[in-house]
Amino acid sequence: MKTQVESSADSFGESYLYLQFTPKYRRNVFMDRFIQKVCGASFREVAWKLWVRLEVCEFGPDHIHIFIDEWKIYTIPQLAQFFKGNSSKEVR
């Protein structure tokens, strides 16, 4: 299987972003399947709105791992703000 290399006006290659989010005091809130579903759906919705590709979204008992592709038009703090803010609103 060949890997496709992306190119744009000022770059050539692959660029993936790995983010890990943890709740305050590292509480075990992600043990609940309902919260996992809501957060996963929220992350997919944000990715769709931002035109980035969410490759992987995995849950631990007290943290979330997300792996993003095609994110170069945003900064890392912007992406963290969008993903964390939207999922927090959805869960509440």
Biopython code that builds the backbone (N, CA, C, O; Angstrom):
import numpy as np
from Bio.PDB.StructureBuilder import StructureBuilder

atoms = [
    (1, "MET", "N", (0.840, -1.175, 0.000)),
    (1, "MET", "CA", (0.000, 0.000, 0.000)),
    (1, "MET", "C", (0.886, 1.239, 0.000)),
    (1, "MET", "O", (1.785, 1.356, 0.833)),
    (2, "LYS", "N", (0.646, 2.157, -0.916)),
    (2, "LYS", "CA", (1.437, 3.378, -1.016)),
    (2, "LYS", "C", (0.870, 4.474, -0.126)),
    (2, "LYS", "O", (-0.343, 4.597, 0.044)),
    (3, "THR", "N", (1.771, 5.261, 0.432)),
    (3, "THR", "CA", (1.378, 6.416, 1.214)),
    (3, "THR", "C", (1.300, 7.618, 0.294)),
    (3, "THR", "O", (2.227, 7.882, -0.472)),
    (4, "GLN", "N", (0.205, 8.343, 0.367)),
    (4, "GLN", "CA", (0.066, 9.532, -0.456)),
    (4, "GLN", "C", (0.642, 10.728, 0.283)),
    (4, "GLN", "O", (0.304, 10.982, 1.439)),
    (5, "VAL", "N", (1.510, 11.453, -0.394)),
    (5, "VAL", "CA", (2.147, 12.620, 0.190)),
    (5, "VAL", "C", (1.391, 13.854, -0.283)),
    (5, "VAL", "O", (1.157, 14.028, -1.479)),
    (6, "GLU", "N", (1.016, 14.696, 0.647)),
    (6, "GLU", "CA", (0.254, 15.903, 0.347)),
    (6, "GLU", "C", (1.188, 17.036, -0.045)),
    (6, "GLU", "O", (2.316, 17.117, 0.442)),
    (7, "SER", "N", (0.721, 17.905, -0.919)),
    (7, "SER", "CA", (1.508, 19.083, -1.256)),
    (7, "SER", "C", (0.583, 20.296, -1.299)),
    (7, "SER", "O", (-0.591, 20.204, -1.658)),
    (8, "SER", "N", (1.154, 21.426, -0.920)),
    (8, "SER", "CA", (0.429, 22.685, -0.996)),
    (8, "SER", "C", (1.381, 23.723, -1.548)),
    (8, "SER", "O", (2.482, 23.383, -1.983)),
    (9, "ALA", "N", (0.984, 24.970, -1.540)),
    (9, "ALA", "CA", (1.802, 26.025, -2.147)),
    (9, "ALA", "C", (3.155, 26.184, -1.461)),
    (9, "ALA", "O", (4.140, 26.528, -2.114)),
    (10, "ASP", "N", (3.214, 25.939, -0.159)),
    (10, "ASP", "CA", (4.472, 26.187, 0.549)),
    (10, "ASP", "C", (4.994, 24.987, 1.334)),
    (10, "ASP", "O", (5.917, 25.141, 2.134)),
    (11, "SER", "N", (4.431, 23.800, 1.128)),
    (11, "SER", "CA", (4.925, 22.635, 1.850)),
    (11, "SER", "C", (4.699, 21.364, 1.045)),
    (11, "SER", "O", (3.887, 21.314, 0.122)),
    (12, "PHE", "N", (5.453, 20.337, 1.433)),
    (12, "PHE", "CA", (5.345, 19.051, 0.783)),
    (12, "PHE", "C", (5.580, 17.983, 1.844)),
    (12, "PHE", "O", (6.605, 18.002, 2.525)),
    (13, "GLY", "N", (4.642, 17.055, 1.989)),
    (13, "GLY", "CA", (4.801, 15.985, 2.958)),
    (13, "GLY", "C", (3.536, 15.775, 3.760)),
    (13, "GLY", "O", (2.486, 16.346, 3.464)),
    (14, "GLU", "N", (3.658, 14.942, 4.784)),
    (14, "GLU", "CA", (2.536, 14.639, 5.648)),
    (14, "GLU", "C", (2.653, 15.426, 6.938)),
    (14, "GLU", "O", (3.754, 15.666, 7.434)),
    (15, "SER", "N", (1.531, 15.820, 7.470)),
    (15, "SER", "CA", (1.528, 16.541, 8.732)),
    (15, "SER", "C", (0.328, 16.087, 9.545)),
    (15, "SER", "O", (-0.815, 16.424, 9.236)),
    (16, "TYR", "N", (0.603, 15.329, 10.574)),
    (16, "TYR", "CA", (-0.439, 14.865, 11.480)),
    (16, "TYR", "C", (-0.270, 15.566, 12.819)),
    (16, "TYR", "O", (0.831, 15.984, 13.176)),
    (17, "LEU", "N", (-1.344, 15.688, 13.543)),
    (17, "LEU", "CA", (-1.315, 16.325, 14.855)),
    (17, "LEU", "C", (-1.944, 15.382, 15.861)),
    (17, "LEU", "O", (-3.035, 14.854, 15.648)),
    (18, "TYR", "N", (-1.235, 15.180, 16.963)),
    (18, "TYR", "CA", (-1.726, 14.344, 18.047)),
    (18, "TYR", "C", (-2.053, 15.241, 19.233)),
    (18, "TYR", "O", (-1.201, 16.007, 19.684)),
    (19, "LEU", "N", (-3.276, 15.152, 19.740)),
    (19, "LEU", "CA", (-3.685, 15.919, 20.913)),
    (19, "LEU", "C", (-4.215, 14.966, 21.978)),
    (19, "LEU", "O", (-4.883, 13.978, 21.673)),
    (20, "GLN", "N", (-3.906, 15.279, 23.218)),
    (20, "GLN", "CA", (-4.453, 14.522, 24.342)),
    (20, "GLN", "C", (-5.122, 15.508, 25.277)),
    (20, "GLN", "O", (-4.511, 16.485, 25.710)),
    (21, "PHE", "N", (-6.381, 15.244, 25.585)),
    (21, "PHE", "CA", (-7.139, 16.100, 26.483)),
    (21, "PHE", "C", (-7.423, 15.341, 27.770)),
    (21, "PHE", "O", (-7.780, 14.163, 27.745)),
    (22, "THR", "N", (-7.260, 16.032, 28.900)),
    (22, "THR", "CA", (-7.574, 15.440, 30.198)),
    (22, "THR", "C", (-8.512, 16.379, 30.948)),
    (22, "THR", "O", (-8.345, 17.597, 30.891)),
    (23, "PRO", "N", (-9.496, 15.825, 31.651)),
    (23, "PRO", "CA", (-10.380, 16.686, 32.443)),
    (23, "PRO", "C", (-9.664, 17.176, 33.703)),
    (23, "PRO", "O", (-8.621, 16.650, 34.092)),
    (24, "LYS", "N", (-10.242, 18.176, 34.316)),
    (24, "LYS", "CA", (-9.671, 18.739, 35.531)),
    (24, "LYS", "C", (-9.568, 17.653, 36.609)),
    (24, "LYS", "O", (-10.502, 16.878, 36.813)),
    (25, "TYR", "N", (-8.450, 17.611, 37.278)),
    (25, "TYR", "CA", (-8.141, 16.644, 38.336)),
    (25, "TYR", "C", (-8.103, 15.202, 37.830)),
    (25, "TYR", "O", (-8.149, 14.271, 38.634)),
    (26, "ARG", "N", (-8.020, 15.004, 36.532)),
    (26, "ARG", "CA", (-7.945, 13.672, 35.903)),
    (26, "ARG", "C", (-9.009, 12.716, 36.447)),
    (26, "ARG", "O", (-8.722, 11.578, 36.819)),
    (27, "ARG", "N", (-10.227, 13.211, 36.479)),
    (27, "ARG", "CA", (-11.346, 12.365, 36.914)),
    (27, "ARG", "C", (-11.623, 11.296, 35.871)),
    (27, "ARG", "O", (-11.340, 11.491, 34.689)),
    (28, "ASN", "N", (-12.167, 10.183, 36.294)),
    (28, "ASN", "CA", (-12.471, 9.067, 35.385)),
    (28, "ASN", "C", (-13.847, 9.249, 34.740)),
    (28, "ASN", "O", (-14.720, 8.394, 34.888)),
    (29, "VAL", "N", (-14.039, 10.348, 34.034)),
    (29, "VAL", "CA", (-15.346, 10.628, 33.449)),
    (29, "VAL", "C", (-15.590, 9.852, 32.168)),
    (29, "VAL", "O", (-16.742, 9.699, 31.761)),
    (30, "PHE", "N", (-14.555, 9.362, 31.529)),
    (30, "PHE", "CA", (-14.734, 8.692, 30.244)),
    (30, "PHE", "C", (-14.951, 7.186, 30.390)),
    (30, "PHE", "O", (-14.852, 6.448, 29.410)),
    (31, "MET", "N", (-15.240, 6.735, 31.587)),
    (31, "MET", "CA", (-15.621, 5.334, 31.785)),
    (31, "MET", "C", (-17.051, 5.110, 31.291)),
    (31, "MET", "O", (-17.419, 3.993, 30.928)),
    (32, "ASP", "N", (-17.846, 6.167, 31.278)),
    (32, "ASP", "CA", (-19.244, 6.106, 30.857)),
    (32, "ASP", "C", (-19.311, 6.091, 29.325)),
    (32, "ASP", "O", (-18.789, 6.996, 28.675)),
    (33, "ARG", "N", (-19.946, 5.076, 28.753)),
    (33, "ARG", "CA", (-20.050, 4.936, 27.290)),
    (33, "ARG", "C", (-20.841, 6.077, 26.657)),
    (33, "ARG", "O", (-20.547, 6.486, 25.534)),
    (34, "PHE", "N", (-21.834, 6.588, 27.364)),
    (34, "PHE", "CA", (-22.637, 7.686, 26.823)),
    (34, "PHE", "C", (-21.777, 8.932, 26.622)),
    (34, "PHE", "O", (-21.877, 9.593, 25.588)),
    (35, "ILE", "N", (-20.944, 9.252, 27.590)),
    (35, "ILE", "CA", (-20.067, 10.419, 27.462)),
    (35, "ILE", "C", (-19.059, 10.200, 26.338)),
    (35, "ILE", "O", (-18.722, 11.145, 25.625)),
    (36, "GLN", "N", (-18.577, 8.983, 26.169)),
    (36, "GLN", "CA", (-17.673, 8.686, 25.055)),
    (36, "GLN", "C", (-18.361, 8.932, 23.719)),
    (36, "GLN", "O", (-17.769, 9.519, 22.814)),
    (37, "LYS", "N", (-19.607, 8.487, 23.591)),
    (37, "LYS", "CA", (-20.345, 8.682, 22.338)),
    (37, "LYS", "C", (-20.587, 10.161, 22.057)),
    (37, "LYS", "O", (-20.423, 10.621, 20.927)),
    (38, "VAL", "N", (-20.981, 10.905, 23.098)),
    (38, "VAL", "CA", (-21.254, 12.333, 22.914)),
    (38, "VAL", "C", (-19.977, 13.074, 22.520)),
    (38, "VAL", "O", (-19.990, 13.886, 21.595)),
    (39, "CYS", "N", (-18.880, 12.797, 23.217)),
    (39, "CYS", "CA", (-17.607, 13.459, 22.895)),
    (39, "CYS", "C", (-17.122, 13.076, 21.502)),
    (39, "CYS", "O", (-16.661, 13.935, 20.750)),
    (40, "GLY", "N", (-17.219, 11.799, 21.152)),
    (40, "GLY", "CA", (-16.797, 11.354, 19.818)),
    (40, "GLY", "C", (-17.605, 12.022, 18.720)),
    (40, "GLY", "O", (-17.047, 12.461, 17.714)),
    (41, "ALA", "N", (-18.919, 12.102, 18.906)),
    (41, "ALA", "CA", (-19.770, 12.765, 17.922)),
    (41, "ALA", "C", (-19.443, 14.250, 17.833)),
    (41, "ALA", "O", (-19.436, 14.825, 16.745)),
    (42, "SER", "N", (-19.175, 14.865, 18.971)),
    (42, "SER", "CA", (-18.814, 16.285, 18.994)),
    (42, "SER", "C", (-17.498, 16.528, 18.266)),
    (42, "SER", "O", (-17.381, 17.496, 17.514)),
    (43, "PHE", "N", (-16.509, 15.669, 18.474)),
    (43, "PHE", "CA", (-15.220, 15.813, 17.797)),
    (43, "PHE", "C", (-15.365, 15.635, 16.285)),
    (43, "PHE", "O", (-14.746, 16.366, 15.512)),
    (44, "ARG", "N", (-16.178, 14.667, 15.864)),
    (44, "ARG", "CA", (-16.396, 14.470, 14.424)),
    (44, "ARG", "C", (-17.097, 15.680, 13.813)),
    (44, "ARG", "O", (-16.777, 16.086, 12.696)),
    (45, "GLU", "N", (-18.051, 16.255, 14.540)),
    (45, "GLU", "CA", (-18.766, 17.436, 14.047)),
    (45, "GLU", "C", (-17.820, 18.629, 13.899)),
    (45, "GLU", "O", (-17.869, 19.338, 12.894)),
    (46, "VAL", "N", (-16.971, 18.849, 14.885)),
    (46, "VAL", "CA", (-16.011, 19.958, 14.816)),
    (46, "VAL", "C", (-15.044, 19.744, 13.655)),
    (46, "VAL", "O", (-14.743, 20.680, 12.914)),
    (47, "ALA", "N", (-14.563, 18.525, 13.498)),
    (47, "ALA", "CA", (-13.645, 18.232, 12.394)),
    (47, "ALA", "C", (-14.309, 18.501, 11.050)),
    (47, "ALA", "O", (-13.683, 19.043, 10.139)),
    (48, "TRP", "N", (-15.569, 18.124, 10.930)),
    (48, "TRP", "CA", (-16.287, 18.350, 9.676)),
    (48, "TRP", "C", (-16.440, 19.843, 9.411)),
    (48, "TRP", "O", (-16.254, 20.293, 8.280)),
    (49, "LYS", "N", (-16.783, 20.626, 10.459)),
    (49, "LYS", "CA", (-16.958, 22.072, 10.297)),
    (49, "LYS", "C", (-15.655, 22.773, 9.941)),
    (49, "LYS", "O", (-15.659, 23.736, 9.175)),
    (50, "LEU", "N", (-14.539, 22.299, 10.491)),
    (50, "LEU", "CA", (-13.243, 22.936, 10.260)),
    (50, "LEU", "C", (-12.526, 22.416, 9.016)),
    (50, "LEU", "O", (-11.463, 22.930, 8.667)),
    (51, "TRP", "N", (-13.065, 21.435, 8.359)),
    (51, "TRP", "CA", (-12.456, 20.824, 7.183)),
    (51, "TRP", "C", (-11.111, 20.186, 7.517)),
    (51, "TRP", "O", (-10.167, 20.261, 6.731)),
    (52, "VAL", "N", (-11.033, 19.561, 8.684)),
    (52, "VAL", "CA", (-9.872, 18.747, 9.033)),
    (52, "VAL", "C", (-10.339, 17.305, 9.111)),
    (52, "VAL", "O", (-11.532, 17.039, 9.259)),
    (53, "ARG", "N", (-9.409, 16.385, 9.013)),
    (53, "ARG", "CA", (-9.774, 14.967, 9.026)),
    (53, "ARG", "C", (-9.393, 14.367, 10.373)),
    (53, "ARG", "O", (-8.220, 14.360, 10.746)),
    (54, "LEU", "N", (-10.370, 13.874, 11.089)),
    (54, "LEU", "CA", (-10.153, 13.216, 12.372)),
    (54, "LEU", "C", (-9.852, 11.745, 12.081)),
    (54, "LEU", "O", (-10.751, 10.980, 11.731)),
    (55, "GLU", "N", (-8.591, 11.358, 12.226)),
    (55, "GLU", "CA", (-8.173, 9.994, 11.904)),
    (55, "GLU", "C", (-8.558, 9.018, 13.013)),
    (55, "GLU", "O", (-9.144, 7.969, 12.744)),
    (56, "VAL", "N", (-8.228, 9.364, 14.265)),
    (56, "VAL", "CA", (-8.464, 8.465, 15.390)),
    (56, "VAL", "C", (-8.972, 9.265, 16.580)),
    (56, "VAL", "O", (-8.504, 10.372, 16.842)),
    (57, "CYS", "N", (-9.922, 8.702, 17.287)),
    (57, "CYS", "CA", (-10.420, 9.280, 18.541)),
    (57, "CYS", "C", (-10.574, 8.126, 19.525)),
    (57, "CYS", "O", (-11.508, 7.332, 19.412)),
    (58, "GLU", "N", (-9.658, 8.030, 20.491)),
    (58, "GLU", "CA", (-9.654, 6.931, 21.455)),
    (58, "GLU", "C", (-9.793, 7.488, 22.865)),
    (58, "GLU", "O", (-9.328, 8.589, 23.161)),
    (59, "PHE", "N", (-10.431, 6.721, 23.718)),
    (59, "PHE", "CA", (-10.702, 7.143, 25.088)),
    (59, "PHE", "C", (-9.984, 6.250, 26.083)),
    (59, "PHE", "O", (-9.990, 5.026, 25.955)),
    (60, "GLY", "N", (-9.368, 6.871, 27.073)),
    (60, "GLY", "CA", (-8.871, 6.190, 28.255)),
    (60, "GLY", "C", (-9.844, 6.500, 29.381)),
    (60, "GLY", "O", (-10.808, 7.233, 29.163)),
    (61, "PRO", "N", (-9.627, 5.973, 30.564)),
    (61, "PRO", "CA", (-10.566, 6.264, 31.653)),
    (61, "PRO", "C", (-10.562, 7.735, 32.066)),
    (61, "PRO", "O", (-11.569, 8.247, 32.557)),
    (62, "ASP", "N", (-9.417, 8.422, 31.865)),
    (62, "ASP", "CA", (-9.321, 9.816, 32.308)),
    (62, "ASP", "C", (-8.704, 10.735, 31.265)),
    (62, "ASP", "O", (-8.197, 11.802, 31.611)),
    (63, "HIS", "N", (-8.736, 10.345, 30.000)),
    (63, "HIS", "CA", (-8.177, 11.195, 28.947)),
    (63, "HIS", "C", (-8.696, 10.767, 27.573)),
    (63, "HIS", "O", (-9.279, 9.695, 27.413)),
    (64, "ILE", "N", (-8.467, 11.637, 26.589)),
    (64, "ILE", "CA", (-8.875, 11.380, 25.204)),
    (64, "ILE", "C", (-7.658, 11.600, 24.316)),
    (64, "ILE", "O", (-6.898, 12.549, 24.510)),
    (65, "HIS", "N", (-7.481, 10.717, 23.344)),
    (65, "HIS", "CA", (-6.444, 10.888, 22.331)),
    (65, "HIS", "C", (-7.135, 11.157, 20.997)),
    (65, "HIS", "O", (-8.035, 10.414, 20.605)),
    (66, "ILE", "N", (-6.719, 12.217, 20.297)),
    (66, "ILE", "CA", (-7.218, 12.433, 18.942)),
    (66, "ILE", "C", (-6.025, 12.659, 18.017)),
    (66, "ILE", "O", (-5.015, 13.249, 18.401)),
    (67, "PHE", "N", (-6.174, 12.179, 16.809)),
    (67, "PHE", "CA", (-5.134, 12.226, 15.797)),
    (67, "PHE", "C", (-5.750, 12.899, 14.576)),
    (67, "PHE", "O", (-6.715, 12.386, 14.008)),
    (68, "ILE", "N", (-5.199, 14.050, 14.164)),
    (68, "ILE", "CA", (-5.819, 14.900, 13.149)),
    (68, "ILE", "C", (-4.898, 15.039, 11.940)),
    (68, "ILE", "O", (-3.680, 15.137, 12.084)),
    (69, "ASP", "N", (-5.489, 15.045, 10.759)),
    (69, "ASP", "CA", (-4.769, 15.263, 9.516)),
    (69, "ASP", "C", (-5.379, 16.479, 8.812)),
    (69, "ASP", "O", (-6.525, 16.844, 9.073)),
    (70, "GLU", "N", (-4.619, 17.089, 7.935)),
    (70, "GLU", "CA", (-5.049, 18.258, 7.149)),
    (70, "GLU", "C", (-5.456, 19.421, 8.039)),
    (70, "GLU", "O", (-6.521, 20.010, 7.852)),
    (71, "TRP", "N", (-4.622, 19.747, 8.990)),
    (71, "TRP", "CA", (-4.924, 20.768, 9.986)),
    (71, "TRP", "C", (-4.112, 22.040, 9.819)),
    (71, "TRP", "O", (-4.232, 22.937, 10.653)),
    (72, "LYS", "N", (-3.304, 22.161, 8.799)),
    (72, "LYS", "CA", (-2.307, 23.223, 8.700)),
    (72, "LYS", "C", (-2.858, 24.643, 8.606)),
    (72, "LYS", "O", (-2.097, 25.587, 8.819)),
    (73, "ILE", "N", (-4.119, 24.843, 8.304)),
    (73, "ILE", "CA", (-4.637, 26.206, 8.209)),
    (73, "ILE", "C", (-5.010, 26.775, 9.577)),
    (73, "ILE", "O", (-5.391, 27.940, 9.684)),
    (74, "TYR", "N", (-4.901, 25.946, 10.631)),
    (74, "TYR", "CA", (-5.193, 26.383, 11.999)),
    (74, "TYR", "C", (-3.944, 26.223, 12.859)),
    (74, "TYR", "O", (-3.052, 25.436, 12.543)),
    (75, "THR", "N", (-3.896, 26.982, 13.946)),
    (75, "THR", "CA", (-2.827, 26.782, 14.909)),
    (75, "THR", "C", (-3.256, 25.705, 15.907)),
    (75, "THR", "O", (-4.439, 25.380, 16.014)),
    (76, "ILE", "N", (-2.300, 25.167, 16.619)),
    (76, "ILE", "CA", (-2.616, 24.122, 17.596)),
    (76, "ILE", "C", (-3.520, 24.652, 18.715)),
    (76, "ILE", "O", (-4.469, 23.964, 19.091)),
    (77, "PRO", "N", (-3.262, 25.851, 19.264)),
    (77, "PRO", "CA", (-4.195, 26.356, 20.288)),
    (77, "PRO", "C", (-5.618, 26.569, 19.761)),
    (77, "PRO", "O", (-6.585, 26.361, 20.493)),
    (78, "GLN", "N", (-5.750, 26.978, 18.509)),
    (78, "GLN", "CA", (-7.089, 27.145, 17.932)),
    (78, "GLN", "C", (-7.816, 25.806, 17.873)),
    (78, "GLN", "O", (-8.984, 25.712, 18.249)),
    (79, "LEU", "N", (-7.125, 24.773, 17.401)),
    (79, "LEU", "CA", (-7.755, 23.458, 17.311)),
    (79, "LEU", "C", (-8.139, 22.934, 18.687)),
    (79, "LEU", "O", (-9.228, 22.387, 18.862)),
    (80, "ALA", "N", (-7.256, 23.095, 19.660)),
    (80, "ALA", "CA", (-7.572, 22.649, 21.019)),
    (80, "ALA", "C", (-8.800, 23.388, 21.551)),
    (80, "ALA", "O", (-9.668, 22.786, 22.183)),
    (81, "GLN", "N", (-8.867, 24.682, 21.294)),
    (81, "GLN", "CA", (-10.008, 25.477, 21.747)),
    (81, "GLN", "C", (-11.300, 24.996, 21.095)),
    (81, "GLN", "O", (-12.313, 24.838, 21.777)),
    (82, "PHE", "N", (-11.279, 24.763, 19.789)),
    (82, "PHE", "CA", (-12.487, 24.318, 19.091)),
    (82, "PHE", "C", (-12.947, 22.955, 19.598)),
    (82, "PHE", "O", (-14.126, 22.775, 19.904)),
    (83, "PHE", "N", (-12.027, 21.995, 19.691)),
    (83, "PHE", "CA", (-12.410, 20.644, 20.095)),
    (83, "PHE", "C", (-12.854, 20.591, 21.554)),
    (83, "PHE", "O", (-13.880, 19.985, 21.863)),
    (84, "LYS", "N", (-12.102, 21.212, 22.448)),
    (84, "LYS", "CA", (-12.457, 21.174, 23.863)),
    (84, "LYS", "C", (-13.721, 21.974, 24.156)),
    (84, "LYS", "O", (-14.565, 21.533, 24.936)),
    (85, "GLY", "N", (-13.859, 23.138, 23.542)),
    (85, "GLY", "CA", (-15.015, 23.980, 23.795)),
    (85, "GLY", "C", (-16.312, 23.351, 23.347)),
    (85, "GLY", "O", (-17.297, 23.359, 24.085)),
    (86, "ASN", "N", (-16.324, 22.810, 22.155)),
    (86, "ASN", "CA", (-17.553, 22.213, 21.628)),
    (86, "ASN", "C", (-17.937, 20.954, 22.401)),
    (86, "ASN", "O", (-19.112, 20.753, 22.711)),
    (87, "SER", "N", (-16.967, 20.111, 22.713)),
    (87, "SER", "CA", (-17.306, 18.874, 23.435)),
    (87, "SER", "C", (-17.777, 19.191, 24.848)),
    (87, "SER", "O", (-18.661, 18.508, 25.366)),
    (88, "SER", "N", (-17.207, 20.210, 25.480)),
    (88, "SER", "CA", (-17.642, 20.590, 26.824)),
    (88, "SER", "C", (-19.095, 21.058, 26.808)),
    (88, "SER", "O", (-19.871, 20.702, 27.695)),
    (89, "LYS", "N", (-19.463, 21.849, 25.811)),
    (89, "LYS", "CA", (-20.851, 22.310, 25.706)),
    (89, "LYS", "C", (-21.808, 21.144, 25.469)),
    (89, "LYS", "O", (-22.901, 21.109, 26.034)),
    (90, "GLU", "N", (-21.395, 20.192, 24.633)),
    (90, "GLU", "CA", (-22.261, 19.052, 24.324)),
    (90, "GLU", "C", (-22.490, 18.158, 25.540)),
    (90, "GLU", "O", (-23.605, 17.686, 25.761)),
    (91, "VAL", "N", (-21.448, 17.923, 26.325)),
    (91, "VAL", "CA", (-21.572, 17.043, 27.481)),
    (91, "VAL", "C", (-22.430, 17.690, 28.565)),
    (91, "VAL", "O", (-23.208, 17.015, 29.239)),
    (92, "ARG", "N", (-22.282, 18.996, 28.724)),
    (92, "ARG", "CA", (-23.069, 19.685, 29.761)),
    (92, "ARG", "C", (-24.510, 19.793, 29.343)),
    (92, "ARG", "O", (-25.328, 20.341, 30.082)),
]
sb = StructureBuilder()
sb.init_structure("model")
sb.init_model(0)
sb.init_chain("A")
sb.init_seg("    ")
for serial, (resi, resn, name, xyz) in enumerate(atoms, 1):
    if name == "N":
        sb.init_residue(resn, " ", resi, " ")
    sb.init_atom(name, np.array(xyz, "f"), 0.0, 1.0, " ", f" {name:<3s}", serial, name[0])
structure = sb.get_structure()
